[in-house]
Amino acid sequence: MRILDIRVAHEWVDYNGHMNDAEYARVFSLALEALMDHIGLDEAGRAEHSYTIYTLETHLCYRREAHLDQALSVNVMLLDRDAKRLHVFMEMLDADDRTLATSEQMLMGMGVENDSEGARPAPFPAPVAERIEGLPQAEADKWPALAGRRLGIRR
């Protein structure tokens, strides 16, 4: 599901003439914010439910360079979920639908009761859980090729 459309900003381009590696993470972070909006955790939803989402882990794979003012889109799919967590896979594409980068993330739903106690893991509020049900989900045996990768030197 397409969750974000954006263009490479001038300030994202580095001395090599392409988008800096940190900016790929920025784009995926913006896509996560768009996903939160989509499932009802926009600013109003976060306040209404006293609930937010934290990122626990991210694996970012760079596949192609992105350049100044280039159109980018980000697609998202669920790889897995439970009552409190989402395991998502996001793919950044160029205008020709070529993969520029991927981001696999483990997200935790957090209840925010008050400032003195801080945020704690909590099940998704019912309306949010219903919206999550509508997200595209990969079949367990048909994950994208770049999902579930392990970082290490192959020997």
Contact map, one row per residue, 1 for C-alpha under 8 A:
11100000000000000000000000000000000000000000000000000000000000000000000000111000000000000000000000000000000000000000000000000000000000110000000000000000000
11111000000000000000000000000000000000000000000000000000000000000000000011110000000000000000000000000000000000000000000000000000000000000000000000000000000
11111000000000000000000000000010011000000000000000000000000000000000000011110000000000000000000000000000000000000000000000000000000000000000000000000000000
01111100000000000000000000000110010000000000000000000000000000000000000011100000000000000000000000000000000000000000000000000000000000000000000000000000000
01111110000000000000000000000000000000000000000000000000000000000000001111000000000000000000000000000000000000000000000000000000000000000000000000000000000
00011111000000000000000000000000000000000000000000000000000000000000001110000000000000000000000000000000000000000000000000000000000000000000000000000000000
00001111100000000000000000000000000000000000000000000000000000000001111100000000000000000000000000000000000000000000000000000000000000000000000000000000000
00000111110110000010000000000000000000000000000000000000000000000111111100000000000000000000000000000000000000000000000000000000000000000000000000000000000
00000011111110000000000000000000000000000000000000000000000000000001100000000000000000000000000000000000000000000000000000000000000000000000000000000000000
00000001111110000000000000000000000000000000000000000000000000000001100000000000000000000000000000000000000000000000000000000000000000000000000000000000000
00000000111111000000000000000000000000000000000000000000000000000000000000000000000000000000000000000000000000000000000000000000000000000000000000000000000
00000001111111000011001000000000000000000000000000000000000000000001000000000000000000000000000000000000000000000000000000000000000000000000000000000000000
00000001111111111111000000000000000000000000000000000000000000000011000000000000000000000000000000000000000000000000000000000000000000000000000000000000000
00000000001111111111000000000000000000000000000000000000000000000000000000000000000000000000000000000000000000000000000000000000000000000000000000000000000
00000000000011111100000000000000000000000000000000000000000000000000000000000000000000000000000000000000000000000000000000000000000000000000000000000000000
00000000000011111100000000000000000000000000000000000000000000000000000000000000000000000000000000000000000000000000000000000000000000000000000000000000000
00000000000011111110000000000000000000000000000000000000000000000011000000000000000000000000000000000000000000000000000000000000000000000000000000000000000
00000000000011111111000000000000000000000000000000000000000000001111000000000000000000000000000000000000000000000000000000000000000000000000000000000000000
00000001000111001111101100000000000000000000000000000000000000001111000000000000000000000000000000000000000000000000000000000000000000000000000000000000000
00000000000111000111111100000000000000000000000000000000000000000000000000000000000000000000000000000000000000000000000000000000000000000000000000000000000
00000000000000000011111110000000000000000000000000000000000000000000000000000000000000000000000000000000000000000000000000000000000000000000000000000000000
00000000000000000001111111000000000000000000000000000000000000000000000000000000000000000000000000000000000000000000000000000000000000000000000000000000000
00000000000100000011111111100000000000000000000000000000000000000000000000000000000000000000000000000000000000000000000000000000000000000000000000000000000
00000000000000000011111111110000000000000000000000000000000000000000000000000000000000000000000000001000000000000000000000000000000000000000000000000000000
00000000000000000000111111111000000000000000000000000000000100000000000000000000000000000000000000000000000000000000000000000000000000000000000000000000000
00000000000000000000011111111100000000000000000000000000000000000000000000000000000000000000000000000000000000000000000000000000000000000000000000000000000
00000000000000000000001111111110000000000000000000000000000000000000000000000000000000000000000000000000000000000000000000000000000000000000000000000000000
00000000000000000000000111111111000000000000000000000000000000000000000001000000000000000101000000000010000000000000000000000000000000000000000000000000000
00000000000000000000000011111111100000000000000000000000000000000000000000000000000000000000000000000000000000000000000000000000000000000000000000000000000
00010000000000000000000001111111110000000000000000000000000000000000000000000000000000000000000000000000000000000000000000000000000000000000000000000000000
00110000000000000000000000111111111000000000000000000000000000000000000001000000000000000000000000000000000000000000000000000000000000000000000000000000000
00000000000000000000000000011111111100000000000000000000000000000000000000000000000000000000000000000000000000000000000000000000000000000000000000000000000
00000000000000000000000000001111111110000100000000000000000000000000000000000000000000000000000000000000000000000000000000000000000000000000000000000000000
00110000000000000000000000000111111111000000000000000000000000000000000000000000000000000000000000000000000000000000000000000000000000000000000000000000000
00100000000000000000000000000011111111100000000000000000000000000000000000000000000000000000000000000000000000000000000000000000000000000000000000000000000
00000000000000000000000000000001111111111100000000001000000000000000000000000000000000000000000000000000000000000000000000000000000000000000000000000000000
00000000000000000000000000000000111111111110000000000000000000000000000000000000000000000000000000000000000000000000000000000000000000000000000000000000000
00000000000000000000000000000000011111111100000000000000000000000000000000000000000000000000000000000000000000000000000000000000001000000000000000000000000
00000000000000000000000000000000001111111000000000000000000000000000000000000000000000000000000000000000000000000000000000000001101100000000000000000000000
00000000000000000000000000000000000111111100110000000000000000000000000000000000000000000000000000000000000000000000000000000011001000000000000000000000000
00000000000000000000000000000000000111111111110000110000000000000000000000000000000000000000000000000000000000000000000000000001000000000000000000000000000
00000000000000000000000000000000100111011111110000000000000000000000000000000000000000000000000000000000000000000000000000000000000000000000000000000000000
00000000000000000000000000000000000010001111111000000000000000000000000000000000000000000000000000000000000000000000000000000000000000000000000000000000000
00000000000000000000000000000000000000001111111100000000000000000000000000000000000000000000000000000000000000000000000000000000000000000000000000000000000
00000000000000000000000000000000000000011111111111100000000000000000000000000000000000000000000000000000000000000000000000000000000000000000000000000000000
00000000000000000000000000000000000000011111111111110000000000000000000000000000000000000000000000000000000000000000000000000000000000000000000000000000000
00000000000000000000000000000000000000000011111111100000000000000000000000000000000000000000000000000000000000000000000000000000000000000000000000000000000
00000000000000000000000000000000000000000001111111100000000000000000000000000000000000000000000000000000000000000000000000000000000000000000000000000000000
00000000000000000000000000000000000000000000111111100000000000000000000000000000000000000000000000000000000000000000000000001000000000000000000000000000000
00000000000000000000000000000000000000000000111111110000000000000000000000000000000000000000000000000000000000111000000000000000000000000000000000000000000
00000000000000000000000000000000000000001000111111111000000000000000000000000000000000000000000000000000000011110000000000001000000000000000000000000000000
00000000000000000000000000000000000000001000010001111100000000000000000000000000000000000000000000000000000011110000000000000000000000000000000000000000000
00000000000000000000000000000000000100000000000000111110000000000000000000000000000000000000000000000000001111000000000000000000000000000000000000000000000
00000000000000000000000000000000000000000000000000011111000000000000000000000000000000000000000000000000001111000000000000000000000000000000000000000000000
00000000000000000000000000000000000000000000000000001111110000000000000000000000000000000000000000000000111100000000000000000000000000000000000000000000000
00000000000000000000000000000000000000000000000000000111110000000000000000000000000000000000000000000000111100000000000000000000000000000000000000000000000
00000000000000000000000000000000000000000000000000000011111000000000000000000000000000000000000000000000111000000000000000000000000000000000000000000000000
00000000000000000000000000000000000000000000000000000011111100000000000000000000000000000000000000000011110000000000000000000000000000000000000000000000000
00000000000000000000000000000000000000000000000000000000111110000000000000000000000000000000000000000111100000000000000000000000000000000000000000000000000
00000000000000000000000010000000000000000000000000000000011111000000000000000000000000000000000000001111000000000000000000000000000000000000000000000000000
00000000000000000000000000000000000000000000000000000000001111100000000000000000000000000000000000001110000000000000000000000000000000000000000000000000000
00000000000000000000000000000000000000000000000000000000000111111000000000000000000000000000000000011100000000000000000000000000000000000000000000000000000
00000000000000000000000000000000000000000000000000000000000011111000000000000000000000000000000000111100000000000000000000000000000000000000000000000000000
00000000000000000000000000000000000000000000000000000000000001111100000000000000000000000000000000111000000000000000000000000000000000000000000000000000000
00000000000000000110000000000000000000000000000000000000000001111110000000000000000000000000000000010000000000000000000000000000000000000000000000000000000
00000001000000000110000000000000000000000000000000000000000000011111010000000000000000000000000000010000000000000000000000000000000000000000000000000000000
00000001000010001110000000000000000000000000000000000000000000001111110000000000000000000000000000000000000000000000000000000000000000000000000000000000000
00000011110110001110000000000000000000000000000000000000000000000111110000000000000000000000000000000000000000000000000000000000000000000000000000000000000
00000011110000000000000000000000000000000000000000000000000000000011111000000000000000000000000000000000000000000000000000000000000000000000000000000000000
00000011000000000000000000000000000000000000000000000000000000000111111100000000000000000000010000000000000000000000000000000000000000000000000000000000000
00001111000000000000000000000000000000000000000000000000000000000000111110000000000000000000011000000000000000000000000000000000000000000000000000000000000
00001111000000000000000000000000000000000000000000000000000000000000011111000000000000000001111000000000000000000000000000000000000000000000000000000000000
01111100000000000000000000000000000000000000000000000000000000000000001111100000000000000001111000000000000000000000000000000000000000000000000000000000000
01111000000000000000000000010010000000000000000000000000000000000000000111110000000000000111100000000000000000000000000000000000000000000000000000000000000
11110000000000000000000000000000000000000000000000000000000000000000000011111000000000000111100000000000000000000000000000000000000000000000000000000000000
11100000000000000000000000000000000000000000000000000000000000000000000001111100000000011110000000000000000000000000000000000000000000010000000000000000000
10000000000000000000000000000000000000000000000000000000000000000000000000111110000000011100000000000000000000000000000000000000000000111100000000000000000
00000000000000000000000000000000000000000000000000000000000000000000000000011111100001111000000000000000000000000000000000000000000000111100000000000000000
00000000000000000000000000000000000000000000000000000000000000000000000000001111100001111000000000000000000000000000000000000000000000001111001000000000000
00000000000000000000000000000000000000000000000000000000000000000000000000000111110001110000000000000000000000000000000000000000000000001100000000000000000
00000000000000000000000000000000000000000000000000000000000000000000000000000111111111100000000000000000000000000000000000000000000000000000000000000000000
00000000000000000000000000000000000000000000000000000000000000000000000000000001111111000000000000000000000000000000000000000000000000000000000000000000000
00000000000000000000000000000000000000000000000000000000000000000000000000000000111110000000000000000000000000000000000001110000000000000000000000000000000
00000000000000000000000000000000000000000000000000000000000000000000000000000000111111000000000000000000000111000000000011110000000000000000000000000000000
00000000000000000000000000000000000000000000000000000000000000000000000000000000111111100000000000000000011110000000000000000000000000000000000000000000000
00000000000000000000000000000000000000000000000000000000000000000000000000000111110111110000000000000000011100000000000000000000000000000000000000000000000
00000000000000000000000000000000000000000000000000000000000000000000000000000111100011111000000000000001111000000000000000000000000000000000000000000000000
00000000000000000000000000000000000000000000000000000000000000000000000000011111000001111100000000000001111000000000000000000000000000000000000000000000000
00000000000000000000000000000000000000000000000000000000000000000000000000011110000000111110000000000111100000000000000000000000000000000000000000100000000
00000000000000000000000000010000000000000000000000000000000000000000000001111000000000011111000000000111000000000000000000000000000000000000000000000000000
00000000000000000000000000000000000000000000000000000000000000000000000001110000000000001111100000111110000000000000000000000000000000000000000000000000000
00000000000000000000000000010000000000000000000000000000000000000000000111100000000000000111110000111100000000000000000000000000000000000000000000000000000
00000000000000000000000000000000000000000000000000000000000000000000000111100000000000000011111111111000000000000000000000000000000000000000000000000000000
00000000000000000000000000000000000000000000000000000000000000000000011110000000000000000001111111110000000000000000000000000000000000000000000000000000000
00000000000000000000000000000000000000000000000000000000000000000000001110000000000000000000111111000000000000000000000000000000000000000000000000000000000
00000000000000000000000000000000000000000000000000000000000000000000000000000000000000000000111111000000000000000000000000000000000000000000000000000000000
00000000000000000000000000000000000000000000000000000000000000000000000000000000000000000000111111100000000000000000000000000000000000000000000000000000000
00000000000000000000000000000000000000000000000000000000000000000000000000000000000000000000111111110000000000000000000000000000000000000000000000000000000
00000000000000000000000000000000000000000000000000000000000000110000000000000000000000000011110011111100000000000000000000000000000000000000000000000000000
00000000000000000000000000000000000000000000000000000000000001111100000000000000000000000011110001111100000000000000000000000000000000000000000000000000000
00000000000000000000000100000000000000000000000000000000000111110000000000000000000000000011100000111110000000000000000000000000000000000000000000000000000
00000000000000000000000000000000000000000000000000000000001111100000000000000000000000001111000000111111000000000000000000000000000000000000000001000000000
00000000000000000000000000010000000000000000000000000000011110000000000000000000000000001110000000001111100000000000000000000000000000000000000000000000000
00000000000000000000000000000000000000000000000000000000011100000000000000000000000000111100000000000111110000000000000000000000000000000000000000110000000
00000000000000000000000000000000000000000000000000000011111000000000000000000000000000111000000000000011111000000000000000000000000000000000000000000000000
00000000000000000000000000000000000000000000000000000011110000000000000000000000000011110000000000000001111100000000000000000000000000000000000000000000000
00000000000000000000000000000000000000000000000000001111100000000000000000000000000011110000000000000000111110000000000000000000000000000000000000000000000
00000000000000000000000000000000000000000000000000001111000000000000000000000000000111000000000000000000011111000000000010000000000000000000000000000000000
00000000000000000000000000000000000000000000000000111100000000000000000000000000000110000000000000000000001111100000000011110000000000000000000000000000000
00000000000000000000000000000000000000000000000000111100000000000000000000000000000100000000000000000000000111110000001111100000000000000000000000000000000
00000000000000000000000000000000000000000000000001110000000000000000000000000000000000000000000000000000000011111000001111100000000000000000000000000000000
00000000000000000000000000000000000000000000000001110000000000000000000000000000000000000000000000000000000001111110011100000000000000000000000000000000000
00000000000000000000000000000000000000000000000001000000000000000000000000000000000000000000000000000000000000111110111000000000000000000000000000000000000
00000000000000000000000000000000000000000000000000000000000000000000000000000000000000000000000000000000000000011111111000000000000000000000000000000000000
00000000000000000000000000000000000000000000000000000000000000000000000000000000000000000000000000000000000000011111110000000000000000000000000000000000000
00000000000000000000000000000000000000000000000000000000000000000000000000000000000000000000000000000000000000000111110000000000000000000000000000000000000
00000000000000000000000000000000000000000000000000000000000000000000000000000000000000000000000000000000000000001111111000000000000000000000000000000000000
00000000000000000000000000000000000000000000000000000000000000000000000000000000000000000000000000000000000000011111111100000000000000000000000000000000000
00000000000000000000000000000000000000000000000000000000000000000000000000000000000000000000000000000000000001111100111110000000000000000000000000000000000
00000000000000000000000000000000000000000000000000000000000000000000000000000000000000000000000000000000000001110000011111000000000000000000000000000000000
00000000000000000000000000000000000000000000000000000000000000000000000000000000000100000000000000000000000111100000001111100000000000000000000000000000000
00000000000000000000000000000000000000000000000000000000000000000000000000000000001100000000000000000000000011100000000111110000000000000000000000000000000
00000000000000000000000000000000000000000000000000000000000000000000000000000000001100000000000000000000000011100000000011111000000000000000000000000000000
00000000000000000000000000000000000000000000000000000000000000000000000000000000001100000000000000000000000010000000000001111101100000000000000000000000000
00000000000000000000000000000000000000000000000010100000000000000000000000000000000000000000000000000000000000000000000000111111100000000000000000000000000
00000000000000000000000000000000000000000000000000000000000000000000000000000000000000000000000000000000000000000000000000011111110000000000000000000000000
00000000000000000000000000000000000000010000000000000000000000000000000000000000000000000000000000000000000000000000000000001111111000000000000000000000000
00000000000000000000000000000000000000111000000000000000000000000000000000000000000000000000000000000000000000000000000000011111111100000000000000000000000
00000000000000000000000000000000000000100000000000000000000000000000000000000000000000000000000000000000000000000000000000011111111110000000000000000000000
00000000000000000000000000000000000000000000000000000000000000000000000000000000000000000000000000000000000000000000000000000111111111000000000000000000000
00000000000000000000000000000000000001110000000000000000000000000000000000000000000000000000000000000000000000000000000000000011111111100000000000000000000
00000000000000000000000000000000000000100000000000000000000000000000000000000000000000000000000000000000000000000000000000000001111111100000000000000000000
00000000000000000000000000000000000000000000000000000000000000000000000000000000000000000000000000000000000000000000000000000000111111100000000000000000000
00000000000000000000000000000000000000000000000000000000000000000000000000000000000000000000000000000000000000000000000000000000011111110000000000000000000
10000000000000000000000000000000000000000000000000000000000000000000000000001100000000000000000000000000000000000000000000000000001111111000000000000000000
10000000000000000000000000000000000000000000000000000000000000000000000000011100000000000000000000000000000000000000000000000000000001111100000000000000000
00000000000000000000000000000000000000000000000000000000000000000000000000001111000000000000000000000000000000000000000000000000000000111110000000000000000
00000000000000000000000000000000000000000000000000000000000000000000000000001111000000000000000000000000000000000000000000000000000000011111011100000000000
00000000000000000000000000000000000000000000000000000000000000000000000000000010000000000000000000000000000000000000000000000000000000001111111000000000000
00000000000000000000000000000000000000000000000000000000000000000000000000000010000000000000000000000000000000000000000000000000000000000111111000000000000
00000000000000000000000000000000000000000000000000000000000000000000000000000000000000000000000000000000000000000000000000000000000000000011111000000000000
00000000000000000000000000000000000000000000000000000000000000000000000000000000000000000000000000000000000000000000000000000000000000000111111100000000000
00000000000000000000000000000000000000000000000000000000000000000000000000000010000000000000000000000000000000000000000000000000000000000111111110100000000
00000000000000000000000000000000000000000000000000000000000000000000000000000000000000000000000000000000000000000000000000000000000000000100011111100000000
00000000000000000000000000000000000000000000000000000000000000000000000000000000000000000000000000000000000000000000000000000000000000000000001111100000000
00000000000000000000000000000000000000000000000000000000000000000000000000000000000000000000000000000100000000000000000000000000000000000000000111111000000
00000000000000000000000000000000000000000000000000000000000000000000000000000000000000001000000000000001000000000000000000000000000000000000001111111000000
00000000000000000000000000000000000000000000000000000000000000000000000000000000000000000000000000000001000000000000000000000000000000000000000001111100000
00000000000000000000000000000000000000000000000000000000000000000000000000000000000000000000000000000000000000000000000000000000000000000000000001111110000
00000000000000000000000000000000000000000000000000000000000000000000000000000000000000000000000000000000000000000000000000000000000000000000000000011111000
00000000000000000000000000000000000000000000000000000000000000000000000000000000000000000000000000000000000000000000000000000000000000000000000000001111100
00000000000000000000000000000000000000000000000000000000000000000000000000000000000000000000000000000000000000000000000000000000000000000000000000000111110
00000000000000000000000000000000000000000000000000000000000000000000000000000000000000000000000000000000000000000000000000000000000000000000000000000011111
00000000000000000000000000000000000000000000000000000000000000000000000000000000000000000000000000000000000000000000000000000000000000000000000000000001111
00000000000000000000000000000000000000000000000000000000000000000000000000000000000000000000000000000000000000000000000000000000000000000000000000000000111
